[in-house]
Amino acid sequence: MLRNRLKELRARHGFSQTELAKHVGVTRQTIGFIEKGEFSPSIVLSLRLAKHLHIRVDELFWLEGEDFDEQK
């Protein structure tokens, strides 16, 4: 399962789900589903999200069972 830090990083940048969705070209519901782990975004969307949040994709998403700290 794909894990993520989207909610944390979105809040840190002061974006609502709607604002972030608009910037990356998806719906607010898509952002909510990603944050809950109910939807795995495409590579293109993952890259857009990471770029907009000024981080690398592997700092935003990782596979369950792999410790996030090991990604650094």
DRENZAVEX-410738 format. One line per 4 residues: number of its first residue (from 1); for each residue x, y, z of C-alpha. Coordinates in nm, 2 decimals. Layout:
BEGIN
NUM) X/Y/Z; ... $
//
This chain:
BEGIN
1) 0.00/0.00/0.00; 0.12/0.35/-0.08; 0.16/0.58/0.22; 0.19/0.96/0.20 $
5) 0.25/1.29/0.39; 0.02/1.49/0.16; -0.21/1.62/0.44; 0.08/1.73/0.66 $
9) 0.27/1.90/0.38; -0.04/2.06/0.23; -0.13/2.21/0.57; 0.23/2.32/0.63 $
13) 0.21/2.52/0.30; -0.13/2.67/0.41; -0.32/2.51/0.12; -0.68/2.39/0.15 $
17) -0.76/2.07/-0.04; -0.95/2.28/-0.30; -0.65/2.52/-0.35; -0.40/2.23/-0.40 $
21) -0.64/2.05/-0.63; -0.68/2.35/-0.85; -0.30/2.40/-0.87; -0.24/2.04/-0.98 $
25) -0.55/1.99/-1.20; -0.77/1.75/-1.00; -1.08/1.77/-0.78; -1.08/1.84/-0.41 $
29) -1.22/1.49/-0.36; -0.91/1.34/-0.53; -0.68/1.52/-0.29; -0.90/1.39/0.00 $
33) -0.88/1.03/-0.13; -0.50/1.05/-0.17; -0.46/1.19/0.19; -0.67/0.90/0.33 $
37) -0.48/0.64/0.13; -0.79/0.54/-0.07; -0.64/0.65/-0.40; -0.29/0.60/-0.55 $
41) -0.21/0.89/-0.78; -0.05/0.85/-1.12; 0.32/0.93/-1.17; 0.23/1.25/-1.34 $
45) 0.00/1.36/-1.05; 0.26/1.26/-0.80; 0.52/1.47/-0.97; 0.29/1.77/-0.99 $
49) 0.21/1.74/-0.62; 0.57/1.71/-0.52; 0.67/2.00/-0.74; 0.40/2.22/-0.60 $
53) 0.50/2.13/-0.24; 0.87/2.19/-0.32; 0.98/1.83/-0.23; 1.09/1.51/-0.40 $
57) 0.83/1.25/-0.48; 1.00/1.00/-0.24; 0.95/1.25/0.04; 0.58/1.26/-0.03 $
61) 0.50/0.89/-0.11; 0.65/0.56/0.00; 0.54/0.20/0.02; 0.39/0.07/0.34 $
65) 0.64/-0.14/0.54; 0.93/0.08/0.44; 1.02/0.33/0.71; 0.99/0.69/0.59 $
69) 1.32/0.78/0.77; 1.50/0.51/0.56; 1.40/0.70/0.25; 1.64/0.99/0.34 $
//
